Amino acid sequence: MQNSAERLEKMIHKLRDHDHRITPQRLAILKVLAASEGHPSVEQIYARVKTDFPTTSLATIYKNVSLMKSLGEVLELGFSDDSNRYDGNNLYPHPHLVCTHCKKIIDPDLSMLPGLTRELVQETGFRILNHRMDFFGICPECQDN
């Protein structure tokens, strides 16, 4: 996981390279995405940004998240319950642990993942373009409740 200040600077640089303005609302959205340890939903980003910018609309959040995704600066995680969560910090494919109770998402550090990918290529002959690995369970906090 990158430093959120460094990620923020990279996102701003990418927007400027593509001639997009850095408005105060857009900057607030980028800050949430750059520090997205919890893989926030658009609604969660909206709730965080709305405290400082009460006139910001949910549509503005959707447009900006979509823009950042199109620029390759946000990883979108779609789930079967039609909810999407966003990772603006780890842009490469990586595994996730998802709590089925509180919906918390964390990124485990699995050092064996590159080896698993190589093994799949060797076993199947596939050229892996992308991957996604999610583990679903109950987090320690929810187990205690």
Buried (B, 14 or more C-beta within 10 A) or exposed (E): EEEBEEBBEBBBEBBEEEEBEEEEBBBBBBBBBBBBEBBBBBEBBBBBBBEEBEEBEBEBBBEBBEBBBEBEBBBEBEBEEEEEBBBBBBBEBBBBBBBEEEBBBBBEEEEEBEEEBEEEEEEEEEEEEEEEEEEEEEBEEBEEE
